[in-house]
Amino acid sequence: MINQHYCTFLNPLKMTPFGTCFVSMMKAMSMAILICSMVTSTFSGTTNITTDQSALLVLKSHIIHDPQNILSKNWSNSSSICNWDGVICGAKHKRVTVLNLSYRGLTGTVPPEVGNLSFLVELRLTNNSFHGSLPVELTRLRRLKVINFGFNNLMKGEIPSWFGLFPKLETLNLYGNQFTGSLPTSIFNLSSVQIITLSYNQLSGIPREIGNLTTLKELYLDYNNLKEIPKEIGNLNSLDVLSIKSNALTGPFPLFVFNISSLKKLNFNYNNLSGSLPNSMCESAPSLQLLALDYNQLGGSVPSQWSRCKNLQTLLLSVNHFVGSIPRNIGNLTILKHLDLGTNNLTGVVPNEIGDLQNLEVLVLQENHLGGPMPPKFFNISSMSIIGLAVNRLSGQFPSHTSFLFPNLSRLSLGMNDFTGPILNFISNASQLIQIDIPYNSFYGTLKSKLCSLQNIQWLNLASNNFTIDPSDNFFTSLSDCKYLTFLELGSNPLNAMLPNFGGNLSSSLQYFGVINCSMKGNIPKQIGSLSSLITLKLQYNNLTGSIPTTIGGLQKLQGLYLNRNKVEGFIPSEICQLGSLDKLFLANNNLIGSIPECLGYLSSLRTLSLNSNGLNSTIPNTLWSLEYILKLNLSSNSLVGSLPLDVENLKVVTAIDLSNNELSGNIPSSIGSLQNLVNLSLAQNRFTGQIPTSFGKLISIELMDLSRNNLSGEIPKSLEALLSLKHFNVSYNQLEGEIPTGGSFVNFSAHSFMSNNGLCGAPRLQVSPCKAKETHKSRNATDTIVSFCLFIKSFSNIVEFFTAEYGLDGIVSTKGDVYSYGILLMETFTGKRPTDKMFVEDLSLRKWVKESFSLEVTEVADKELFSEEKQYRSGIKDCLSSIMDLALNCSSETPENRKTIKDALILLHKIKKKFLKEIQYT
């Protein structure tokens, strides 16, 4: 009887609409005959409870992994099948009606015998690891109302067409498998289906026949590869939920979905839909409760007619391109709970009508261009849980009065605005807060222990405001009460305090601690080693003293250690080498002495090592050259000695090496030329000898190469012309000779790159001798020297700007260092002497000689050849040289704070030149 029913149901003349071609009929008939033959091959006779038991035991035998031992212990002949785990029998016929093995972690296949459970109504196998093909014999289960095979590893390819052969099916869940292609049109013959869930597959098409599913209430097609949806979806007049998020939908937004009057939830987020939204969308879809269109390419104004959207509870339009202001009548959405308009281009103010949304729990307006204060009515929304206003231009103050509290507030994000005033009382009274993120504003007040009455706080970011600390209040000590605190950032506030003796609950919870640029003082406490969960420690730009405690080795999870720009002294403790996860180590600009620990070379996770501007005086450990994954290495401005080995080539991925301003010697290893990812290389101000390696022509990524102030000889390799990315090149103050290359990036370099290499020749613009002309001595005169020197000021300025932008405050070069070098350069140019001249011995330096002699008369220090001009010019020359020497001494002042900025120095030099030319009427 059952066989006859299904063979009738599969008759192609009944399934195929009239007018279908004969070929289609024959294909359908062939499929029907095949299915009928397969169905009858595994079924005969009348079924009973014994048939059900046999079918389930066969299923058990096809399970190869049962981590909970449910089937092995429970499914046995010793108990009634109706008592087996996951099995429910009907009260009337005592036959299996429900088989639910979901979330059991089972691995295996579904055998054809499952099709013998003829009274089965629900088949649920969700979240297991069933694999292979589903047997077509399942089509015998004509009573099935629920099929749920979600999150398995079922067969690849298209969804079997026989899923359309269940006349009573109401729920079809095939999500989380590996199905591809279009949906089979046979599914759209399911006359009773109400829920279809096919999310998390690789489906690519929806047939137009989907419009036939007039009983469908919920359709989930999320996380597939759909590029468009047919307009026939607009005919599904019973549809409550339509969710097609995270696909590849493109083109104008399908406005026809708003024709579905029954629609309650519409989710199209994470696609590439464009166009604008109509004001009338709620007129035809008045039941809409959720509208999620975030992460698309929608534009235009935010719809302004919300009076018909009385049922809307969630409105998500973030990460689009909406412009204009927030419509005032958004206040008509009186039951709205979640409003997200973040990351758009909205302007204007936050309308006062926002305060009418008395059920609002989540408000996200971040990353727009909103300005002005928050409206007073906003602070009356007692239901508010999440406030996200970061990255706008909002201003004004937050109230501290208890009548304006948000008792349910859990997350507060106000960063990068123009808010001001006290806010700590407002925060402290919101007892449910989990996250406080308010950096880059102008809030002020004294951080008090009361702040740690927020028992649930996990994230506290108060950076870049004007908060202070009262030493008598023990704010830091009170943090131990914040047992869930994982992130604490107080940077760029005038705290002027000492670091706390960490302990208590923070020992196990805190993962990030930052007090950057807070005028912190005193020693780093030994107890810091108790912060066993710490991942990032940022203490840079403070006034910390003393040594680095050896207990630092206890921070086993630490990935970033930032102690740069302090006054820390002593040796680098070898205990740092116990930090096996360390990724970034910044100890620059301190008073560290001694040697670089050899064990640092064993930290294979290290990506950035910055030890520059200390008093380290050892050789560079050979182990450092085994850091094959290091990206940035800065050991500049120390007193390191020795030579560089060929092993430098082991730094395969390094992008920046700065060893400048040390006492390194020997030849530059040619193996550096194999570093294909190297962008910045500075070996300046050392004692390197020999030639520039021709292999440097293979540094295809190089942008900056500074080899200045060494004792290099030979020619500049022509191979460097191949370095098309090279923007900044400096080989000045060496003993180089021969022709300066003319190709590639060399067409852009100025005289500054090559100065004080007496043997170089080339183009006149480089202020070197012509290569073919015989070198003859020519007296210098003041006019030519002053004007020529000023010709390359612009190039020098560009180089300074590059260093500042490229490295920033933590970088390889500081502008105060640059201006010092510039001052020495001025002295060399106009005295005709070099710092390495034999006359400068013991404690007599070029600068000291200029300073002492210049106090008597400028002619005592200036190059005598500069006064070979006509007598009528000498007065102007003396005045000009006096001004230049004054500038040079200022730029090279021993105290960086007393030096002019490089910008001011260049401006002043231009003024000196202009005055000089005016006085001598130079043309």
N, C-alpha and C positions, 0 to 999 in steps of 0.2 A: 504493500500500500504506500509506504514511504517512497519507494523507488518510483512508482508510477506518478506520485505527486511531483517529484523533482524533475522527472523527465518532461512532464507537462509544463512545469514552470520555466524550464530551459528551452522550450520550443521557440525557435528563432522567429516564427511567424507572429508570436505574441510579443516578443521582446523588441522587434525591429519596427520602427514607425513605418506606416504605409508610404510607398514610393521609394523605399530603399532599394538599391540596385541588387541584382541577383548574386553578384560576387560577394557582397556583404552578407547576404542571407546564407550562402554556402559556408562562409567562414564561421559565422555564428553557429550554424548547425553542426559543423565539425567540432567546435568547442563544446557544444552541448552533449554530443555523443561521447566525446572523450571524458567529460566530467561524469556523466551518468555511468560510464563503464568503470571509472575509477571508484565511484561511490559504491556501486553494487559489488565490486570485487572484494571489499572488506566487510560486507554486511550481509547477513542472511538470518531469517527467522525473526521471532518475537523477542524483544529485549525485556530484561527485568533487573532486579537489584544485583543479581549475580553478574549480569553483563556489565553493569557499572563498576563492580568490584574488579572484574578482569581488566577493564579498560584502565582503571587507575593503577593497578599493579604493573601493567605494561608501561604506563607513564613513569612509574617509579624506577623501572629497570632502565629507562632512558636518561635518568639523572646520574651524571658522573661526578657531581660535587654537591654535597649537602652540608654546608658549614655548620648549620645549627642542628644537624642530625634529626630533623623533624620527621622526615619520611622513614628513615631507617628504624626509628624507635616507635613511631606512632602508627604508620601504615602497615598493619599486619593482620593476618586472619584471626588473631586472638581477640579482636574487638570488632564491633559493628562498624561498617563503612561510614555510617552516619555520625560516628564519633571521631572519625579521623580528623586530624588538624587540617583546616582549610576547606573542609567539606561540609556542606549543608544539604539536608534532605527535605523534601516537601512533606507536609503533614498528612496529605491525603494519600499519595501513592507510595510514600517512603522511597522515592527515587532521588538521585542526586540532582539538585537544582542549581547549586552554586559551587563552583570550584575557584577558590581564592588562595593562590600561592604567592601573592605579591610580597615584595620586600623580604624574601627568604634567602637571597643570595645563591639561588640554584643555578647550576650549569648543566645543560643537556639539550635535547631536541624534543619536539612535540611529535609523538607517534600518531599514525592514522587512527588507531583505536580510540583516541579521544572523541572521534566522531560518533562512537557508539553510545555516548552519554545523552540519549535521545530526549531526556526531560530537562536538560541543562538550560538554564535561563541566563546565568551570569558566568562568564569565563574571564578570570582576572589573573594575569601572570606578570604584572608590572614590576619593574626594577629587579630583574634577574639577568641571567646571561644565557637565555635560550638562543640557539643559533640554527643556521640552516633554513630550509624552506618550511613554510607552514603547509600541512597536508590539506589537499582539497577536500578530503573526507569531512572536514569541519562543516562543510555546507549541509550535511545531514542534520545539523543541530537547528531544526526549524523553529524551535521555541526561543532561541537566543535573543535576548534584549540588550545585553551588555557584552562587548568584546573590549578587553583592555590588555594590550600587549606592549604597553609603553616602556621605554628604556630597556631594550634588549639588544641583541645583535642578530636580529632576524635577517632574512635573505636580502641581498642587495638587488638592485634593479627596480623595476616598476612594481607598484602595489598590485597584487593579483586581482584580476577582474572579478573573480568569484566572490569578493567581498560584497558585491551587490546582490547576492542571492539569499539574503536573510530577511524574510518578509516582515518579521516583528522587531528587527534591530532598532534600538533607540539611541544607543551610545556606541560609538566606534572610536577607540583610542589606539593609535599606532605611533604615538610620538616617541622620539628618541631612538629611532632605528636608522637604517641606511637606505631608505627608499629614495629612488630618483625618478626623473621624468615627470609626466603630467599625471594628474589624478585620473583613474579609469572612469570612463563615462558610466559604467555599470553602477557605480556607487550612487549615482543620482537617480536610480530606480528605487532606492530605499524609501518607501513611502511613509515609514513611521519614524525615521531617524530624527533625533532632536539635538544631539551633540556629536560633533566630529572634531577630533583633536589629532592633527598630523604635524605638529610642531617638531623642531629639531630633527629634520630629515634633510634631504637634498633635492626636494621637489622643485620643478622649474616651470610648471604650467597649471592653469586652472581652466578646464573646458567651459564653454558657455552654458552647457547643460546644467551647471550648478544652480541655475535659476529655477530648476524643477523641484528643488527641495523645499516645498512650501511649508513643511512642518519643522524645519531646522530652526533651533533657537540659539545655539552656540557654535561658532566656527573659529577654530584656532589653527593658524598656519604659520606661527612664528618660527623664526630661525630656519628659513629655507632659502632657495635661490630664485624666488618669484620676481619677475621684472615688471609685470603688470597684472591687473585684475580685470575680469570682464564686467561690463556694465550690468550684466544680468544679475549680479549680486544685489543690485538695487531692487530686485523683484522679490527678495526674501522677506516677505511681510511679517513673518513671525520671529525674525532674528532679534535676539536680545544682546548678544555679544559677538563682535567682529574684531578679531585680533590677528594682524598680519605684521607684527613688528619684526625688526631685524631681518629684512629681506633686501632685495635690490630694486625696489620700486622706484621708478623715475618718472619724469614728466609732471604735468599739472596734477594737482590734488584731485582725486576722483569725487567730485561733488555729488555724484549720484548716490553715494552712501547715505547722504542726509535725507534721501527719500524714504528710508526705512523708518516708518513712524514708531515701530516698536523698539528701536535701538536704544539700549541703555549704556553699553560700554563700547567705545570705539578706540582701538589702539593701533596706530600706524607709526609708532616712533622708531627711530634708528633706520630710516630709509633715505631716499634722495628726492622726495617729492617737493615740487616747487609751486609757484603761484601764490594766490592769496585766499583767505577764508571769507565767505560771504557773511554779511550781517544777519541774513535770514536763516542761518543754518538750524537754529532751534525751532523755527516755525514748523518745519516738516519733521523734526526729530525732537519733540518736546519732552520725551522721557529720558533724554540723555543724562547719565549720572557721571560717566567718566569720559573725558576727551583727552587722549594722550597722543600728541603729535610732535613731541620733542625730538631733537636730533634729526631734522630734515633741512630743507633749503627754502622753507616758506618765507614769504616776505609781505610787504605792504603793512597796513595798520592792523593792530589787534582789533578784532570785531568789537563794535560798540553797542550792539543791540543784544542785551542779555536778559531782557525782561521775560522772554519765553523759556529761558533755561532754568526754571525754578528748581529743577531736580538735580542740577549739576553739583557734584561734590568734589570732583577732582579735575583740575584744568592744568594740563602740562604742555606748554608751548616753548620751553627753553631750547637753547642752541639752534636758533633759526636766524632769520634776518629781518625780524619785525622792526618797524620804525615808528616814529611819532610818540605820542604820550600814552600813558595807561588810561583807558577810558574811565570816566567818572562813574558811569552807571554799572561798572563792575560790582558796585556795592549792592546791586539787585540780587546777586547770587547769595542769598541769605543763608543757605545751608552748605555753602562751599567750605570744604575742610582743607584742601590742598591746592595752593596756587603757585605755579612755578613759571615765571617769565624770564628767568635768568639767561645770560649770554645771548643777548640780542643787541639792538641799537636804539633802545628806547631812551627818550629824552624827557625833559620837563621834571615835574615834581611827583612825589607819591601822593595821589589824591586823598583828600580827607575821607572820602567815602569808603576807603579800605577799612576804616574803623567800624563800618556797618556790618562787616563780615564777622559776626559774633561767634560763629562756630569754627572759625579758621584755626587750624592747628599747624599748618606748614605754610610759610611765606618765603619764597625764594625770588629775589629780584637782582641777584648779584651779576656783575659783569655787564652793566649797561652804562648809560651816561646820565643817570638821574641825579638831580641836585636838590638843594634846599633841605630843610629839616623834616624829620618824620612828623606826620600830623598828630596832634594831641590825642585824637580819638583812637589812634592805633594802639596806644598803651592801655586801653580799656578792654582789649580782647583777652580775657582771662584763660581762654582755651588754648592759647598759643604754645606750641611745643618746639618748633624749629623756626628760627629767624635767620635768613641768609641775605645780607645786604652788601656784601663785600664788593670791592672794585667798582665804586661809583664815585660821585662827587657830593655825596650827602653830607650835611653839616648839622650844627645844632648840638644840643645836649640831651642826655637821657635822664629822665626824672629819677630821683632817689626816694620819693615819697612812697610810703607803704601802700597807698591806695592805687598805685599804678603797677603793682607787681604782676608778673607772669608766673603764677604758682606752679604751672606745668612745664615751664621752659626747660628743655634738655640741651639744646644746641643754639649757640649764639655766634654768628659770624658777621663781623663788621669791618674787617680789615680793608686797608687802602681806601679810606674816605677822608673827610675833613671834620669828623666829629671831635668835639672838645668837651671840656668840663670834667667833673668827677663822675665816675661810673661804678666805683667799687661797692658802694652801698646797694646799688641796683643789682649788681652781680651777686653779692653776698646773700641777699634776701631770696634769690631764686634757687631754692634748696634742691631742686631736681636736676640742676645743670650737670651735664656730662662733658660738654665741649664748650670752651670759651676761646674764641679766635678773633682778637680785636687789634692786630698790629697795624702800624703805619697810620696812626691818627694823632690827635693831640690831647688825648685823655691825660688827666693828672690825678694825683692823690698819693697817699702813703699806703704801701702794701702792708696789710695787717694780718695777724694770725687768724682773724675772723674769716678770712677768705677760705681757710681750710675747714670751715664748718660745712663746706660743700662735700659731703661724704662720698658722693658718686663721681666726683670730677675725675676725668681721665686725660683731658687735653686742655692745657692752659698756655695760651700764647698772648703775651702782653707786649711784644717787642715794639720798639720804635714809637714810644710815647714819652710821657714825662713823669713816670712813676718814680717814687723814692721809697726808701726804707728807713724806718725808725729803729735804730740799733736796740733800743730797750724793749721792742715789741716781740722779738724773737720770731720774726716771720719765717725765716728759713727753717728754724727748728720745728715750727708748727706743721711744716709740710709732711712730717712723718705721719701725721694723722690722715693724710690723703692716700689711703691704702690702695686705690685703683689708679693713681696718677702714673701715666706712662710717658707723657710729653710735657716738658716744661721749658718754655722759651721766654726769657726776660730781656733779651738783647737790646742794646741802644736805649737804655733808660739810665738816668743819673743815679744809680743805686749807691755808689760810693760805700761799699760794704765789704765784709770779708766772707769768704766761702764758708758754708756751714760744715759741721761735722756730720756728714751724711750717716743716716742710720734709720732704724725703725722700719716702717712699712715700705719706704722708698727703696730699701735694699733689694727687694725682690721685684718691684713693679716698674721703676723708672727706666725707660729705654732711651730717652733723649733729654739732655740737659744743656741749655745754652744761655750764657750770660755775656754775649759778645759786646764789647765796647760799653761796659757798664761802670768803668772806674773801680773795678774790683781790686782789692789789695790784700796783702798778707800772703801766707804760704798756701800751697795746695795741700789740703788736709790728708793725712794718711788714711783716714776712714773712707776716702773716695774709692778705695779698692773693694769696699763692701757692696757697691752697686752692681750686683752680679748680673743684672739683666740689661745693663747699659749698652746701647749700640752706637750712640753718637755723643761725644763730649766736646762742646764748643766753649772755650775759655779765652779766645783770642781778643786782641786789642784791649788789654787791661793793664794793670800795674802789679801783677802777681810777682812775687819774689821767692827766694829760696830755691830748693832743688826739686826735681821731679821725684815724687815719692816712689820707692820701689814697690809699694803696694799696688801700683798701677797694673802690675802683672795679674792682678785678680780679676780684671775686667775681661773675662774670657770671651764675651760676645761682642766686644767693641770692634766697630768697623771704621769709625772716624774719630781721630784724636787731633784736636785743633788747639795748640798752645802758642801759636805765633803771635808776635808783637806784644810780648810781655817783658819782664826783667828776670826771667828764670835763669838760674846759674848752675854751675856744677857740671857733672858729666851726664851724658845720656845713659840712663840706667839700662842694663842688659835685660831687665825684666820686661821691657817693652816687647822683646822678642817672643814673649810667651803669649802674645795676643795673636793667635793663629788666624783670626778672621779679619785682621786689620787691612783696610782698603786704602785709607788716606792717613798720612802722618805729616802734620804741619808743626814744626818746631822752629820756624824761621824767626829772625829778628829778636833774638834773646841774647843771653850772655853765656851760652853753653861753651864748654871748653873740652879739651882732650880729643879723643879719637872717635871716629864713627864706629859703633859696635859692629863687629863682623857678622854677628848673628842676624842683623837686619836683612842680609841677603838670603836668609832662609824663610822669610815671610812671603811665600809664593802668591798670596792673595793681594800683595801691595800693588796699588795702581798709581799712587801719587806719593812721592817722598820729597819733602821740602825742608831742608836744613840750612838754608842760606842765611847770611848775615848773622853769624855767630863767631866764636873764636876757636873753631875746630882746627887742629893743627897736625893731623896725621896724614898718612897716605889714604887713598880711597881703597877700602877693602875689596879684594878681588871678588868676593862673594856677591857684591852689588851687581856685578855684570852678569849674574845668573838669574836676575829678576826678569824673566822672559816676558812677563805680562805687564811690566811697568809702563805707564803712559807718560808721566811727567817726572823728571828728575832735576832737582834744583839744589846744587851744593855751592852756589856762588857766594862771593864775599866772605870767605873764610881764609885760613892760612894753610890750605891743603897743599901737600907736596907730592913729588913723585911723577911718574909718567903714566900715560893711558895705555892699557894693553889692547891687543887685537880683539880680546873677548868682548869689547863694546858691541860687537856685531850680534851678540846674543839678545840684545834688547829689541826683539823683532817688531814689536808694536809701538815702540816709544814715539811720541809726537813732539816732545820738548826736552832738550838737554841744555842746562845752563851751568857751566863750570867756571864762569868768568870771575875775575878779581880774586884769583888764588895765586899760588906759586908753583903751578904745575909746569913741567918741563918735558924735554924730549920731543920726538916727532909726533905729529898728529897721526893717529893710526888710520891707514887707508880703509880699514874695515868699516869705518863709519859710513862709507859710501853705500853700504848694503842696506842701510836703514830706510826702507822705502816709504815709511809712514812719517818720517821726521819732518816737522813743520818749522820748528824753531831750534836753532843751534847757536849757542854763544860760548865761545872759548876765549873771549877778550880778556886783556889785562892779566896775562900769565907770562910764562917764559918759554913758550913753545918755539922750537927751531925747525929747520928743514923747510921743505916745500909744502904748498897746499896740495893735498892729494888729488890727482886727476879723477879718482873714483867719486869725488864729490859731485861730478856731473851726472851721477845716477840718482841723486837725491830728488826724485821727481816731485815730491810733495813740499819741498822746502820753500818757505816764504821769508824767513829771516836767517841770515848767516852773518855772525859778527866774529871776526878773527882779529880784530884790531888790537894794537898795543901788545904785540909779541915780538919775537925776533925771527919771523918767517922770512925766507929768502926765495930766490928763484922767480919764475914768472907766474902770473895768474893763469890757471889752466883754461885753455879755449873750451874745454868740455863744459865749463859752467854756462856757456851760452845756451845750452839745452835746457836750463832750469827756467821754464816759462812761468812758473808760479812765484819766482823769487821777486820780492818787493823791496826788501831792505838788505843791503849788502855793505859790509864795512871791513876793509882790510887796512885802514889807516894806521900809521905809526908802526911800520914794519921795515924790512929791508928788501922789499920786492923790487923787481926790475922787469924790463921788457915792455911790450905793447899791452895796453889794457884792452881786453876783448871788446868787440864792438857790436856783436850780434845779441839776439835774444833780449833779456831784461836789461842788459848793460846800456841800452840806448836811453834808459830812464834814470840811471844813477848819476849823482852829482859829484863835484870835486870832494865833498866831504867824505865820500866812500874810500878815497885813495890818497888823501893828503899825507904828507911826511913819509913818502916812499920815494927817495931821491932818484931811484933808477927807473921809475915808471915813465912811459911816454904814451902819447895818444892825442886825442882831440883837444883843441884849445880850451873848450868849455870845462874840461876837467882840470885845468890849471896845472898841466904837466907839459914837459917839453915835447915838441914834435918828434916823432920816431925817426924820421929820415934826416933831420937837421943835426949838425954837429953841436954837441952840447957846449955852450959858451957861458961864461959867468956874466951875469947882468946885475948891476946894482939895483936894489929895491928902492922905491921911493914911497913916501907916506901916502900920497894920493892914490896911487895904484893899489897899494896894499889894503888900505881901508876900504876902498870901493870893491875890490875883488873879494875881500873877505865877506863883505855884506851880500855878495851875489848868491852865496849858497846858504844864507840864513833861512830862506824859505824851505829848502830841502831838509835842513837840520830840524826846523820846526815840525815838519811832517813826520820825521823819524820819532821825535819826542812824543807827538800825538799818537803814533802807532804803539809805542811802548806803553803809554798810559792806558790806551783802550785794550791792548792785547793782554796785559797782565793785571791791571787793576791794583788794588791795595795789597793783595797777597802775592803779587806777581814777581817776575824776575828782576825788573828794574823799577826804581822809584824816580819820580821827577826831581826829587831833591838830590838824588845821586847824579842825575843827568846834568843838572845845573852846576854841580861841582866840577864835573868833567869839562863843561863848557867854559867855566872860569879859567881852568888850567890851559884850555885850548887858546883862549884869548892871550894869556901871558906868553905862551910859546910863539904865537904868531907875531906879536909886536915886540918881543925881546930878542927873537932869533935864537933862543936857547931851548933845550929840551930838559925834562926832569932827570934824564939819565946822563946829562953832561958830567964830566969828571969833576967839575968845580963843586958839585953838590955832594958833599961827603958828610958823614956822621949825621948831625942833626940839622944841617943846612939843606933846605929844600928850595925848589924854584919859588914857591909861594912865599917862604920866609925871606928869601933874598929880595924879591920884589917889594914886599911890605916894608922891609928895613931901608932899602935904597930909595924907594919911591917917596918916602917921607922927607927926603932931602931935596930931590929934584927929579922930574920925570925923565930928563935926559940921562940920568944915571942908569936907568934900566932899559930904556928904549933902544932898539937896534939903531946903531949910528947911521946906517944907510938910509934910514927913514928921513933923515934931515938933509938929503941931497937936493931938495927942492930949492927954488928961488927964495931969496931972503924974505920977500914980502909975504911968503906963505908960512914962515916958521912959527910965527905967533899962533896962527890958527892950528898948525900941526900939534904944537905943545898942548894947547887947550883940549884938542880932540883926544890926544893920547892920554892926557890926565884923566879925562872922563872914562876912557876905556879901561884904564888900570884900576880906577875906583870900582867900576862894574866887575872886573875880573876878581878883585879881592873880596867883594861882597858875595859873588857866586860861589867862591871857594871857601867861604867861612867854615871854620871847624865845627860850628854848631848849626845843624841843618835848619833849625827854626829861624836863624838869622839870615838865611839865604833868600834871595828873591826867587819867585817862581820863574820857570823857564819862559813863560809867556811875558812876564814883566821885563825880563832881561832882554828879550828880543825887541820888545817895543822901545825900550830905552836905547838900544844900539841903533835902531833905525833913526831915532831922534838925533843921536850924536852924528850919524852920517849926514843927515839932512842939514844940520847946523854947519857942519864942516864944509859941505859943498857950497852952501850959501856964502860962507865967508871967503872962499877962494874962487867963487864963481866958476866952478868946474863944469864943463860941458862935455 
